[in-house]
Amino acid sequence: MTIIELKFELQQQCKDLVNERYERIQKTISGIEESLKSEDKCTSGDKHHTGRAMLQIERENAGNQLREIEKVLRQVDKVDISNTSKTIRLGSIIKTNHANFFMSISVGKLEVNRVFYLGVAPNSPIGLCLLGMSEGEQFNFNGKVYKIEKVV
């Protein structure tokens, strides 16, 4: 597998994970809307108004989550996987003595050909440590010294 193919696979896994979250929240919103419709049919005074208000708050919260996920989807689309660089940037794959990373969005564990990578965002705590570093450099994170062995 070439580096570009590996980056493509990692980026695709990021997109798939974000899309799964998106679909889950859309289902939640649909469920809330169905509940609101059934609340409309019920007219039991204060209890009805309280239940309806709670559902509207849930729908608003789910809508906010949906907008955040849409932002993340746009971010993952901005990841340039076509170039390689010896300096860590968005789209880099980083091999260290403790873990492998894919600088993209924070999604956690990814796996390609039985090799694990952590999807990290540049603005995450470890992403901030990694960004701009090069092979051979090291940094301390959570009490561990990470040595950057390879950047592509």
C-alpha positions as CSV (number, residue, x, y, z in Angstrom):
1,M,0.0,0.0,0.0
2,T,1.4,3.4,-1.0
3,I,1.5,6.3,1.4
4,I,-1.3,8.1,-0.5
5,E,-3.5,5.0,-0.3
6,L,-2.8,4.7,3.4
7,K,-3.7,8.4,3.9
8,F,-6.9,7.9,1.8
9,E,-7.9,4.9,3.9
10,L,-7.3,6.8,7.2
11,Q,-9.2,9.8,5.9
12,Q,-12.1,7.6,4.7
13,Q,-12.3,6.0,8.1
14,C,-12.5,9.4,9.7
15,K,-15.3,10.4,7.4
16,D,-17.2,7.1,8.1
17,L,-17.0,7.6,11.9
18,V,-18.2,11.2,11.6
19,N,-21.0,10.2,9.2
20,E,-22.1,7.5,11.7
21,R,-22.4,10.2,14.4
22,Y,-24.3,12.4,12.0
23,E,-26.8,9.7,11.2
24,R,-27.3,8.9,14.9
25,I,-28.1,12.5,15.7
26,Q,-30.4,12.7,12.7
27,K,-32.3,9.7,14.1
28,T,-32.5,11.3,17.5
29,I,-33.9,14.5,16.0
30,S,-36.5,12.4,14.0
31,G,-37.5,10.6,17.3
32,I,-37.9,13.9,19.1
33,E,-40.0,15.3,16.3
34,E,-42.3,12.3,16.4
35,S,-42.6,12.7,20.2
36,L,-43.5,16.4,19.7
37,K,-46.2,15.4,17.2
38,S,-47.7,12.9,19.8
39,E,-47.4,15.6,22.5
40,D,-49.5,17.9,20.3
41,K,-52.3,15.3,20.4
42,C,-52.2,15.2,24.2
43,T,-53.8,18.1,26.0
44,S,-53.2,17.5,29.7
45,G,-52.4,21.1,30.9
46,D,-49.1,21.9,32.6
47,K,-47.7,18.4,32.2
48,H,-48.2,18.8,28.4
49,H,-46.4,22.1,28.3
50,T,-43.5,20.8,30.4
51,G,-43.1,17.7,28.3
52,R,-43.2,19.8,25.1
53,A,-40.7,22.3,26.4
54,M,-38.3,19.4,27.4
55,L,-38.6,17.9,23.9
56,Q,-37.9,21.3,22.3
57,I,-34.8,21.7,24.4
58,E,-33.6,18.2,23.4
59,R,-34.3,19.0,19.7
60,E,-32.3,22.2,20.0
61,N,-29.4,20.4,21.7
62,A,-29.4,17.7,19.0
63,G,-29.5,20.5,16.3
64,N,-26.4,22.1,17.9
65,Q,-24.6,18.7,17.8
66,L,-25.6,18.3,14.2
67,R,-24.0,21.6,13.3
68,E,-20.8,20.7,15.1
69,I,-20.6,17.4,13.2
70,E,-21.1,19.3,9.9
71,K,-18.1,21.5,10.9
72,V,-16.0,18.4,11.6
73,L,-17.0,16.9,8.2
74,R,-15.8,20.1,6.5
75,Q,-12.6,19.9,8.4
76,V,-11.9,16.3,7.4
77,D,-12.5,17.3,3.8
78,K,-9.8,20.0,4.1
79,V,-7.2,17.4,5.0
80,D,-4.7,17.3,2.1
81,I,-3.5,13.7,1.8
82,S,-1.8,14.2,-1.6
83,N,1.4,15.7,-0.3
84,T,4.1,14.5,2.1
85,S,6.3,16.6,4.3
86,K,9.0,16.0,6.8
87,T,7.4,18.5,9.0
88,I,4.2,17.5,10.8
89,R,1.1,19.2,9.4
90,L,-2.5,18.5,8.7
91,G,-2.6,15.2,6.7
92,S,0.7,13.8,8.1
93,I,1.1,10.3,9.3
94,I,3.5,10.2,12.3
95,K,5.2,7.2,13.7
96,T,6.6,7.5,17.3
97,N,8.1,5.1,19.7
98,H,4.7,4.9,21.5
99,A,2.0,5.3,18.9
100,N,1.2,6.2,15.3
101,F,-0.9,9.3,14.6
102,F,-2.9,10.7,11.7
103,M,-3.1,14.5,11.9
104,S,-6.7,15.2,10.8
105,I,-9.6,15.3,13.3
106,S,-10.0,13.8,16.7
107,V,-11.6,10.4,16.2
108,G,-9.6,8.1,18.3
109,K,-8.4,4.7,17.1
110,L,-8.1,3.9,13.4
111,E,-6.8,0.6,11.9
112,V,-5.3,-0.2,8.5
113,N,-3.7,-3.6,7.8
114,R,-3.5,-4.4,11.5
115,V,-1.6,-1.2,12.3
116,F,-3.3,1.2,14.7
117,Y,-3.3,5.0,14.3
118,L,-4.8,7.7,16.4
119,G,-6.8,10.3,14.6
120,V,-5.8,13.6,16.2
121,A,-6.8,17.2,15.4
122,P,-4.1,19.9,15.2
123,N,-5.8,21.8,18.0
124,S,-6.0,18.8,20.4
125,P,-3.5,18.6,23.2
126,I,-1.3,16.0,21.5
127,G,-1.8,17.6,18.1
128,L,-0.4,20.9,19.4
129,C,2.7,19.0,20.6
130,L,3.1,17.3,17.3
131,L,2.4,20.2,14.9
132,G,5.5,21.6,13.2
133,M,7.8,18.9,14.6
134,S,10.1,16.7,12.4
135,E,11.7,13.3,12.4
136,G,14.1,12.8,15.3
137,E,12.5,15.4,17.6
138,Q,10.9,14.4,20.8
139,F,8.3,15.8,23.1
140,N,6.8,15.0,26.5
141,F,3.1,14.3,26.8
142,N,1.3,12.9,29.9
143,G,4.6,11.9,31.5
144,K,5.9,10.0,28.4
145,V,8.7,11.0,26.1
146,Y,7.6,10.5,22.5
147,K,10.3,10.3,19.9
148,I,9.2,11.0,16.3
149,E,10.6,8.2,14.2
150,K,8.9,8.9,10.8
151,V,6.7,11.6,9.3
152,V,5.0,11.2,5.9
